Amino acid sequence: MLARPAQRLLILGWDAADWQVIDPLLARGQMPNLARLLAAGTRADLRTLEPKLSPILWSTIATGKTADKHGILNFVEPNPSGEGVRVSASTTRRTRALWNILTVRGLRVQAVGWYASHPAEPITGTCVSNLLCEGAPAAAGAPWPLMPGVVKPAPGSDGLADRIAAARVAPAGLPREALREVLPNAAQASRGDQRPATLAKELSRALSLHGAALEALRGGDWDCALVFHDTIDTIGHHFMEYRAPRMAHVKPADLRVYGEVMDRTYRLHDRLLGELLAACGDGTSVMLVSDHGFHSGAERPAIVDVSKEERAALESRWHRAFGIAVFAGPGFRAGQAIAAPTLLDIAPTALAALGLPVGKDMDGRVVAEAFETPPEVAAIDSWDLEPGDAGEHPPEMRQDPFEAADALRQLIDLGYMAEVGEDQHRLVELTRRESRYNLAAALMTTGRAAQAVPVIEALLAECPGQVRYASALAQALQAAGEHRRALGAIDAWEAASPDAPEPRLMRVLSLLASGDAAAANARLDDAIRAHGSVPGLARSLADLLGRAGRWDDSQAFAARAASHDPGSPEPHLSCARAALERGAFEAAVEHCLDATERMMALPEVHYLLGAALAWGGELDHAAQSLDIALRFAPGHREALAFAAEVAEAQGRASDAAALRERLAAAAAAAPAPYPSSRGAEAWRAAR
């Protein structure tokens, strides 16, 4: 039995929370509880994974493992009973989550609302599943029994489940002031407008989960609590399009009624955060995370005039690649800027904060730089192999739903069971395909594109001409370095989607990688003629022009991209690289500083700043910038090479030798992203 940790740890999930919305609210003093948390801790951008689908990502956060390991691949999965599909279940997860790991070591855990946690597991503490609000009555005050399996311990055992049930708020019973808190102009909505009812449903779930969390936190002693809210994401998909500035398809009247919903939703979460922290008490460490961000400005997608099926495939376009992370309270540093960790790093960091070892089969790292004193991280082979009661479901409940569906299909084919309805059969097959597509995306985002290729090829064989599958195959082949095969896949993609700019741009990249510069430049010129006026493509064109060595043109398109999306750092990075390659070193420095104002923890910006300073002769400042780049990304090849050259020029021979050793170790990972004419070798030659 492990000795109790020195302090409690609260892991709070806000699905889709984004600094781009939070920071202006903080500046206006409208999120005071988060501001106090940040004053006592460290913040970071949290890099997401693909596909940006919440059940997959929150399962990754809870396990520290990629989707192919934890097994949650979709919002839904085949129902083993043969009756269509069900919400992805905890019985499908193939590895222990944090609440199981802590249970096996005797720690007391409260887990509330986490995706894919139904049915609730019998952990040491309380588990409230993500289906807490199922079966809400249509009338206020009507009976609302808990759905079986929602809470462990079960109702009647200690009274806690009954108090959790009583804390729920049905949409029909949502107090008017609760709706006005987020929708102050509700009275201006037109008669028959269903959007206030949609908002009421989402708010009632948020308040119900919050009430359950407070009951769990106050219901007994505990060491770690995990509380999850999906409301920023779900409300965002309905209402972010109404946030100012007005999108072209949004009516001015809708902007007046619904324009404040998103900012007020964040302010609601801040109020709930204050109540959670008060319930936790002093001495509680906090990790606040989101699985991805959410576009709120010029990059918002306009998803209009599409079918329900098309909308479901397009909704993930709202999700930005960076969510949020906050590490605060005892044990964590205050005011430290750190590199963007990934979702895979959250579980190992939580284990380190609680004094537990990290599983060697976990795919992330401990974010040691967030701690006041970097922890001594121990390791075990796998938490799945640790003996003892981990609060898991019994083996007979744990199963692969796809294997169960296959077994049922075999019984139907043999005549032992009646045929299910055609609609249900199609739904199961669609779920199967989408889950395999998500598996391929998960493999690609974690550097295993070659493993994704046969998965996508099988999908294309089943559904020839499916644009998403065709584009995914081209991307997987390109990422795997099979550029000639990628060109063939791009042909199929372009045939299926002849007006799309993406395959044209990808063709340029594969032609360049294949060494056919003449064809690449001809295709690039075609793409510029066809799509050069599209603001959202300016940065992609800037980067392709840079790869082709056309740095003047790259600079022009990068400037366009920065003008189109002034709040993002990436266009300024493109401007900085183009200026560096053109020998405009002071301009490169300025562009780098512009990028850092938007996001400090980007390794690339500090590398480019260091390179520009080195070319400008400021070796001490260059060394400092390159050191920061390597703290954020220890394996950054270009930064390692330049740092070694700068160290040698400063007479630090031993440091230069150590950096070159690190460079040699990193060289096998991947080629440098750009064949830079003003990189480290050119600087050495120029000296």
C-alpha positions in Angstrom: 0.0 0.0 0.0 1.4 3.4 -1.1 1.7 6.1 1.5 -0.8 8.9 1.0 0.5 11.7 -1.3 1.4 15.0 0.3 -1.6 16.8 -1.3 -4.7 16.2 -3.3 -4.7 16.4 -7.1 -7.7 17.7 -9.1 -7.6 16.9 -12.8 -10.2 19.1 -14.4 -11.2 18.7 -18.1 -12.8 21.5 -20.1 -13.4 20.0 -23.6 -12.3 22.4 -26.4 -11.2 25.3 -24.1 -8.9 27.7 -25.9 -6.5 30.4 -24.8 -7.6 32.5 -27.8 -11.0 33.0 -26.1 -9.7 32.8 -22.5 -7.0 35.5 -22.7 -9.2 38.4 -23.7 -11.6 37.4 -20.9 -8.7 37.3 -18.4 -7.6 40.7 -19.6 -11.1 42.1 -18.9 -11.2 40.5 -15.4 -14.0 38.1 -16.4 -12.4 34.8 -15.3 -11.1 35.7 -11.8 -10.9 32.1 -10.5 -8.8 31.0 -13.4 -6.7 34.1 -13.1 -5.9 33.2 -9.4 -5.1 29.7 -10.5 -2.7 30.9 -13.2 -1.0 33.3 -10.7 -0.1 30.2 -8.7 0.9 28.0 -11.5 2.2 27.4 -15.0 0.3 27.6 -18.3 0.9 25.9 -21.6 -0.6 25.2 -25.0 -1.6 21.5 -25.1 -1.0 19.9 -28.4 -3.8 17.6 -29.6 -3.7 14.4 -31.7 -5.6 13.2 -34.7 -8.5 12.6 -35.1 -9.7 15.4 -32.9 -12.7 13.5 -31.6 -13.4 13.8 -27.9 -14.0 10.2 -26.7 -10.7 9.2 -28.3 -8.7 12.1 -26.9 -10.1 12.0 -23.4 -9.4 8.3 -23.2 -5.8 9.1 -24.3 -5.6 11.7 -21.5 -6.8 9.2 -18.9 -4.5 6.4 -20.0 -1.4 8.1 -21.4 -1.7 5.9 -24.5 -2.6 6.2 -28.1 -6.0 5.1 -29.5 -4.7 1.9 -31.0 -3.7 0.9 -27.4 -6.7 2.0 -25.4 -9.3 0.9 -28.0 -11.8 3.8 -27.9 -12.1 4.8 -31.6 -15.3 6.6 -32.0 -18.3 8.3 -30.3 -20.3 5.0 -30.8 -19.5 1.4 -31.3 -21.5 -1.8 -32.2 -23.9 -2.9 -29.5 -22.9 -6.4 -28.6 -26.5 -7.3 -28.3 -26.9 -6.8 -32.0 -29.2 -3.8 -31.7 -27.4 -1.2 -33.7 -24.8 0.9 -31.9 -24.3 2.3 -28.4 -22.2 5.1 -26.9 -18.6 3.9 -26.6 -18.3 2.1 -23.3 -15.8 1.6 -20.5 -16.0 -2.2 -21.1 -14.3 -1.6 -24.5 -11.2 0.2 -23.1 -8.3 -2.2 -23.3 -6.0 -0.6 -20.7 -6.2 0.9 -17.2 -7.2 4.5 -16.8 -5.8 6.7 -14.1 -8.7 5.9 -11.7 -7.8 2.1 -12.1 -4.1 2.8 -11.6 -4.7 4.8 -8.4 -7.2 2.2 -7.1 -4.7 -0.6 -7.5 -2.2 1.4 -5.3 -4.9 2.0 -2.7 -5.5 5.7 -3.4 -9.0 7.1 -3.2 -10.4 8.5 -6.4 -13.4 10.4 -7.5 -14.1 10.3 -11.2 -17.0 12.3 -12.6 -18.3 12.5 -16.2 -15.3 11.3 -18.2 -16.0 10.3 -21.8 -16.4 6.5 -22.4 -16.7 5.8 -18.6 -20.1 4.1 -18.7 -20.8 1.7 -17.1 -19.1 3.2 -14.0 -16.3 1.1 -12.7 -16.0 -0.2 -9.1 -13.0 1.9 -8.1 -11.9 2.9 -4.6 -14.0 6.0 -4.4 -16.9 7.2 -6.6 -17.3 6.8 -10.3 -20.0 8.8 -12.1 -20.2 7.9 -15.8 -20.8 10.2 -18.8 -24.4 9.0 -19.0 -25.5 10.8 -15.8 -28.1 12.9 -17.6 -29.7 10.2 -19.7 -33.4 9.8 -19.5 -34.2 13.3 -18.4 -37.9 13.8 -18.0 -39.8 16.2 -20.4 -41.7 17.8 -17.5 -40.1 19.7 -14.6 -40.3 17.8 -11.3 -41.2 14.4 -12.9 -39.4 11.3 -11.6 -35.9 10.8 -12.9 -34.4 7.6 -11.8 -30.7 7.0 -12.4 -29.9 4.9 -15.4 -28.4 1.5 -14.3 -24.6 1.6 -14.1 -24.2 5.4 -13.9 -22.8 5.5 -10.4 -20.6 3.3 -8.4 -21.1 2.6 -5.5 -24.7 1.9 -6.6 -27.7 3.8 -5.1 -28.6 2.8 -1.6 -25.1 1.7 -0.6 -24.0 4.9 1.2 -26.5 7.5 0.1 -24.0 9.3 -2.1 -25.5 8.0 -5.4 -28.9 9.3 -4.2 -27.5 12.7 -3.5 -25.8 12.7 -6.9 -29.2 11.9 -8.5 -30.9 14.6 -6.6 -28.2 17.2 -7.7 -29.2 16.8 -11.4 -30.9 19.6 -13.2 -33.3 18.5 -16.0 -33.6 20.8 -19.0 -37.3 21.4 -18.3 -36.4 22.4 -14.8 -33.5 24.7 -15.6 -34.0 28.0 -13.6 -34.5 31.0 -15.8 -31.6 32.8 -14.2 -29.3 29.9 -15.2 -30.3 30.4 -18.9 -30.0 34.2 -18.6 -26.5 33.9 -17.2 -25.4 32.6 -20.6 -28.2 34.0 -22.8 -29.1 37.4 -21.5 -31.1 38.3 -24.7 -33.2 35.1 -24.6 -36.4 37.2 -24.7 -35.4 38.5 -28.2 -35.3 35.0 -29.7 -38.1 34.6 -32.3 -41.1 32.3 -31.5 -40.3 28.7 -32.6 -36.5 29.2 -32.4 -35.1 26.0 -30.9 -31.7 27.4 -30.0 -32.6 28.5 -26.5 -33.9 25.0 -25.8 -30.6 23.5 -27.2 -28.7 25.8 -24.9 -30.8 24.9 -21.9 -30.1 21.2 -22.5 -26.4 21.8 -22.6 -26.4 24.0 -19.5 -28.5 21.5 -17.6 -26.0 18.8 -18.2 -23.1 21.1 -17.2 -24.9 22.0 -13.9 -25.8 18.3 -13.3 -22.2 17.2 -13.7 -21.0 20.0 -11.5 -23.5 19.1 -8.8 -22.4 15.4 -9.0 -18.7 16.5 -8.7 -19.4 18.6 -5.6 -21.3 15.8 -4.0 -18.4 13.4 -4.8 -15.7 15.8 -3.5 -17.7 16.5 -0.3 -18.7 12.9 0.2 -15.5 11.6 1.7 -11.8 11.7 1.8 -9.9 11.4 -1.5 -6.5 11.7 -3.0 -7.3 12.4 -6.7 -10.4 13.7 -8.4 -11.0 13.7 -12.2 -13.9 16.0 -13.3 -14.9 16.5 -16.9 -17.1 19.0 -18.7 -17.8 18.9 -22.4 -20.0 22.0 -22.5 -17.6 24.4 -24.1 -17.3 22.0 -27.0 -21.0 21.1 -27.4 -22.1 24.7 -27.0 -19.3 25.8 -29.3 -20.6 23.6 -32.2 -24.0 25.3 -31.9 -23.1 28.9 -31.0 -19.5 29.8 -31.9 -20.6 31.0 -35.4 -22.5 33.8 -33.7 -19.5 35.2 -31.8 -18.2 38.5 -33.2 -16.9 39.3 -35.7 -19.9 38.3 -37.7 -19.5 35.5 -40.2 -20.8 36.2 -43.6 -23.7 33.7 -43.4 -24.9 34.9 -39.9 -27.8 37.2 -39.7 -27.3 40.4 -37.7 -30.3 39.6 -35.5 -28.8 36.3 -34.5 -25.5 38.0 -33.6 -27.5 40.3 -31.3 -29.2 37.4 -29.6 -26.5 34.8 -29.5 -23.3 36.8 -29.8 -22.4 36.6 -26.1 -23.1 32.9 -25.6 -19.6 31.6 -26.0 -17.8 34.2 -23.8 -20.5 33.8 -21.1 -20.1 30.0 -21.3 -16.4 30.4 -20.4 -17.4 32.8 -17.6 -19.8 30.1 -16.3 -17.0 27.6 -16.3 -14.9 30.0 -14.3 -17.7 30.3 -11.7 -17.9 26.6 -11.4 -14.1 26.3 -11.1 -14.3 28.6 -8.1 -16.8 26.3 -6.4 -14.8 23.2 -7.2 -11.6 24.7 -5.8 -13.5 25.8 -2.6 -14.8 22.2 -2.3 -11.3 20.8 -2.7 -9.8 23.0 0.0 -6.3 24.3 0.5 -3.4 22.1 -0.4 -4.9 20.8 -3.6 -2.8 20.7 -6.8 -4.7 21.3 -10.0 -4.2 20.2 -13.6 -6.7 21.9 -15.9 -6.6 20.6 -19.5 -8.5 20.6 -22.7 -8.3 18.0 -25.5 -8.1 20.6 -28.4 -8.9 24.2 -29.1 -11.8 25.7 -30.9 -11.7 28.2 -33.7 -13.1 31.5 -32.7 -11.9 34.0 -35.3 -11.1 34.2 -39.0 -10.5 30.5 -39.3 -14.0 29.5 -38.2 -15.5 27.1 -40.8 -18.8 28.0 -42.4 -20.6 24.6 -42.5 -23.9 25.5 -44.2 -26.2 23.8 -46.7 -24.9 20.3 -46.0 -26.7 17.0 -45.0 -26.5 15.7 -41.5 -24.0 13.0 -42.6 -21.8 15.6 -44.2 -22.0 17.9 -41.2 -20.9 15.1 -38.9 -17.8 14.6 -41.0 -17.1 18.3 -41.1 -17.6 19.4 -37.5 -14.1 18.5 -36.5 -12.9 21.4 -38.6 -13.9 23.6 -35.7 -11.2 22.1 -33.6 -7.8 23.8 -33.3 -4.6 21.9 -32.8 -3.8 23.5 -29.4 -5.9 23.2 -26.2 -4.9 24.5 -22.8 -3.0 23.2 -19.9 -2.6 24.7 -16.4 -0.4 23.1 -13.6 -1.0 24.9 -10.3 -0.8 24.5 -6.6 1.6 22.7 -4.3 4.5 21.1 -6.2 4.1 23.1 -9.4 6.0 26.1 -10.5 4.5 29.6 -10.8 4.9 31.8 -13.8 7.0 29.4 -15.9 6.5 29.3 -19.7 6.9 25.7 -21.0 6.8 24.0 -24.3 3.5 22.7 -25.6 3.1 19.2 -24.1 0.8 16.7 -25.7 -2.3 14.9 -24.5 -0.1 11.8 -24.0 1.9 13.7 -21.3 -1.0 14.3 -18.9 -1.3 10.9 -17.3 2.4 10.5 -16.7 2.6 14.0 -15.2 -0.4 13.2 -12.9 1.3 10.0 -11.7 4.5 11.9 -11.0 2.6 14.5 -9.1 1.2 11.7 -6.9 4.5 10.1 -6.4 3.8 7.1 -8.6 5.9 5.5 -11.3 5.1 5.8 -15.0 4.3 2.8 -17.2 7.0 2.2 -19.8 4.2 1.4 -22.2 2.7 4.9 -21.9 3.4 7.0 -24.9 4.0 10.4 -23.2 6.4 12.0 -20.8 6.4 13.7 -17.4 6.2 17.5 -17.9 9.0 17.9 -15.5 9.5 21.6 -16.3 6.1 22.3 -14.7 7.3 21.2 -11.3 8.9 23.4 -8.7 11.4 20.6 -8.2 11.7 18.2 -11.1 10.4 14.8 -9.7 12.5 11.7 -9.7 10.5 9.6 -12.1 10.4 5.9 -11.5 9.1 3.5 -14.1 7.4 0.1 -14.2 6.8 -2.1 -17.3 3.0 -1.6 -17.4 0.3 -0.6 -15.0 -1.9 -3.3 -16.7 0.4 -5.9 -15.2 0.3 -4.6 -11.6 -1.4 -7.2 -9.3 -4.3 -6.2 -7.1 -7.8 -4.9 -7.4 -7.8 -2.0 -10.0 -11.6 -1.4 -9.8 -12.1 -2.8 -13.2 -15.2 -4.5 -14.6 -15.0 -8.4 -14.4 -13.5 -10.1 -17.4 -16.9 -11.3 -18.7 -18.0 -7.6 -19.2 -14.9 -6.5 -21.0 -15.0 -7.2 -24.7 -14.2 -5.9 -28.2 -17.6 -4.7 -29.6 -16.5 -5.2 -33.1 -15.5 -8.8 -32.4 -18.9 -9.3 -30.7 -20.6 -7.8 -33.8 -18.7 -10.2 -36.0 -19.7 -13.2 -33.9 -23.3 -12.2 -34.1 -23.0 -11.8 -37.9 -21.6 -15.3 -38.1 -24.6 -16.7 -36.1 -27.0 -14.8 -38.4 -25.3 -16.1 -41.5 -25.5 -19.7 -40.1 -29.2 -19.2 -39.5 -29.1 -19.4 -35.7 -30.3 -15.8 -35.3 -32.8 -13.6 -37.2 -31.4 -11.0 -39.5 -31.2 -7.5 -38.0 -32.9 -4.7 -39.8 -31.1 -3.3 -42.8 -30.9 0.2 -41.3 -29.2 -1.2 -38.2 -26.8 -3.3 -40.3 -25.8 -0.2 -42.3 -25.3 1.8 -39.1 -23.0 -0.9 -37.7 -21.0 -1.0 -40.9 -20.7 2.8 -41.1 -19.5 2.8 -37.4 -16.9 0.1 -38.3 -15.5 2.0 -41.2 -15.4 5.3 -39.3 -13.6 3.6 -36.4 -11.0 2.1 -38.7 -10.6 5.5 -40.4 -10.0 7.0 -36.9 -7.5 4.3 -36.1 -5.6 5.2 -39.3 -5.6 8.9 -38.3 -4.3 8.0 -34.8 -1.5 6.0 -36.3 -0.5 8.9 -38.6 -0.5 11.5 -35.9 1.9 9.4 -33.8 4.4 8.9 -36.6 3.2 5.5 -37.9 2.0 6.4 -41.3 3.3 3.2 -42.9 1.0 1.2 -40.6 -1.9 3.4 -41.5 -1.6 2.8 -45.3 -3.1 -0.7 -45.4 -5.9 0.3 -43.1 -6.9 3.1 -45.5 -6.4 1.0 -48.6 -8.9 -1.5 -47.2 -11.4 1.3 -46.6 -10.9 2.5 -50.2 -11.4 -1.0 -51.5 -14.8 -1.1 -49.7 -15.8 2.5 -50.7 -14.1 3.5 -54.0 -14.2 7.2 -54.6 -14.8 8.2 -51.0 -13.0 11.6 -50.9 -11.9 11.4 -47.2 -10.4 8.0 -47.7 -8.7 9.0 -50.9 -7.2 12.1 -49.3 -6.1 10.1 -46.2 -4.3 7.6 -48.3 -2.4 10.3 -50.2 -1.4 11.9 -46.9 -0.3 8.6 -45.3 1.8 7.6 -48.3 3.4 11.1 -48.3 4.1 10.9 -44.6 5.6 7.5 -45.0 8.0 8.8 -47.7 6.4 6.9 -50.5 6.1 9.9 -52.8 5.7 8.1 -56.1 2.8 6.1 -54.7 1.4 9.2 -53.1 1.2 10.8 -56.6 -1.0 8.0 -57.7 -3.2 8.4 -54.7 -3.4 12.1 -55.4 -4.6 11.3 -58.9 -7.5 9.4 -57.3 -8.2 12.1 -54.8 -8.3 14.8 -57.5 -10.6 12.7 -59.6 -13.0 12.4 -56.7 -12.8 16.1 -55.8 -11.6 17.9 -58.9 -12.2 21.5 -57.6 -10.4 21.0 -54.2 -7.1 22.9 -53.8 -5.7 20.4 -51.3 -4.7 17.7 -53.7 -3.0 20.2 -56.0 -0.9 21.5 -53.1 0.0 18.0 -52.0 1.0 17.1 -55.5 3.6 19.9 -55.4 5.0 18.6 -52.2 5.4 15.1 -53.5 6.9 16.3 -56.7 9.5 18.3 -54.8 10.3 15.4 -52.5 10.7 13.1 -55.6 13.2 15.5 -57.1 11.1 16.8 -60.0 11.5 20.5 -59.3 10.4 21.6 -62.8 7.1 19.7 -62.6 6.6 20.9 -59.0 7.1 24.5 -59.9 4.7 24.2 -62.9 2.1 22.7 -60.7 2.7 25.3 -58.0 2.2 28.1 -60.6 -1.1 26.4 -61.6 -2.2 26.3 -58.0 -1.4 30.0 -57.5 -3.4 30.9 -60.6 -6.4 28.9 -59.4 -6.3 29.5 -55.6 -3.8 32.3 -54.9 -6.5 34.7 -54.0 -8.0 32.4 -51.2 -6.9 34.0 -47.9 -7.0 30.7 -46.0 -4.5 29.1 -48.4 -1.9 31.8 -48.3 0.2 30.2 -45.6 0.2 26.8 -47.4 1.3 28.5 -50.6 4.0 30.4 -48.7 5.4 27.2 -47.3 5.4 25.4 -50.6 7.1 28.4 -52.3 9.7 28.2 -49.6 10.3 24.5 -50.1 10.7 25.3 -53.8 13.3 28.0 -52.9 11.2 30.9 -54.2 11.6 33.0 -51.1 10.5 36.4 -52.5 7.1 34.9 -53.4 7.0 33.0 -50.1 7.4 36.2 -48.3 4.5 37.8 -50.1 2.1 35.0 -49.4 3.3 34.7 -45.8 2.5 38.5 -45.4 -1.0 37.8 -46.8 -1.5 34.9 -44.3 -0.5 37.1 -41.4 -2.9 39.8 -42.5 -5.7 37.3 -42.9 -5.1 35.7 -39.5 -3.2 38.2 -37.3 -3.8 36.4 -34.1 -2.0 33.2 -35.1 1.8 32.7 -34.8 2.2 30.4 -37.8 2.1 33.0 -40.6 4.7 35.1 -38.8 6.9 32.0 -38.7 6.6 31.7 -42.4 7.4 35.4 -42.7 10.5 34.9 -40.5 11.8 32.0 -42.4 11.4 33.8 -45.8 13.1 36.9 -44.4 16.0 34.7 -43.0 16.5 33.0 -46.4 16.5 36.3 -48.2 19.1 37.7 -45.9 16.8 40.2 -44.2 18.0 39.3 -40.7 16.5 42.2 -38.8 13.2 41.6 -40.4 13.4 37.9 -39.5 14.0 38.9 -35.9 11.0 41.2 -35.9 8.7 38.5 -37.4 10.0 36.0 -34.7 9.1 38.5 -32.0 5.7 39.0 -33.5 5.2 35.2 -33.3 6.3 35.0 -29.7 3.7 37.6 -28.8 1.0 35.2 -30.0 2.6 32.0 -28.7 5.8 31.8 -26.6 6.2 28.0 -26.4 7.0 27.3 -30.1 10.4 25.7 -30.6 10.5 26.8 -34.3 10.2 30.5 -33.5 13.2 30.3 -31.1 15.2 28.4 -33.6 14.5 30.9 -36.3 15.3 33.8 -33.9 18.6 32.2 -32.9 19.5 31.6 -36.6 18.7 35.2 -37.5 20.7 36.5 -34.6 23.6 34.3 -35.5 23.6 35.6 -39.1 23.4 39.1 -37.7 26.5 38.5 -35.5 24.8 38.5 -32.1 26.2 35.2 -30.9 25.3 35.4 -27.2 21.7 36.2 -27.9 21.6 33.5 -30.6 22.9 30.9 -28.2 20.2 31.9 -25.7 17.4 31.6 -28.3 18.7 28.2 -29.5 18.9 27.0 -26.0 15.3 27.9 -25.4 14.3 26.1 -28.7 16.1 23.0 -27.5 14.4 23.1 -24.1 11.1 23.1 -25.8 12.1 20.5 -28.4 15.3 18.6 -27.4 15.4 16.7 -30.8 15.0 19.8 -33.1 17.6 19.0 -35.7 18.1 22.5 -37.2 18.4 24.0 -33.7 21.0 21.4 -32.6 23.1 22.0 -35.7 23.0 25.8 -35.4 23.6 25.6 -31.6 26.7 23.5 -32.2 28.1 25.9 -34.7 27.4 28.9 -32.4 29.0 27.1 -29.5 32.1 26.4 -31.5 32.3 30.0 -32.7 32.2 31.1 -29.1 35.0 28.8 -28.1 32.8 26.3 -26.2 34.3 23.2 -27.8 32.9 20.7 -25.3 29.4 22.1 -25.6 29.7 22.0 -29.4 30.8 18.3 -29.3 27.8 17.4 -27.0 25.4 19.1 -29.3 26.7 17.3 -32.3 26.3 14.0 -30.4 22.7 14.9 -29.8 22.3 15.8 -33.5 23.7 12.5 -34.6 21.2 10.7 -32.4 18.3 12.8 -33.8 19.3 12.5 -37.4 17.7 9.2 -38.0 14.3 10.4 -37.0 13.3 12.5 -40.0 14.8 14.9 -42.5 14.8 18.6 -41.6 11.6 20.2 -42.7 13.2 22.7 -45.1 16.4 22.4 -47.1 17.6 25.7 -45.7 20.0 27.8 -47.7 20.9 29.8 -44.7 21.2 27.0 -42.2 24.1 26.0 -40.0 26.3 24.7 -42.8 25.9 27.8 -44.8 26.7 29.9 -41.7 29.8 27.9 -41.0 30.9 28.4 -44.7 30.2 32.1 -44.5 32.4 32.5 -41.4 
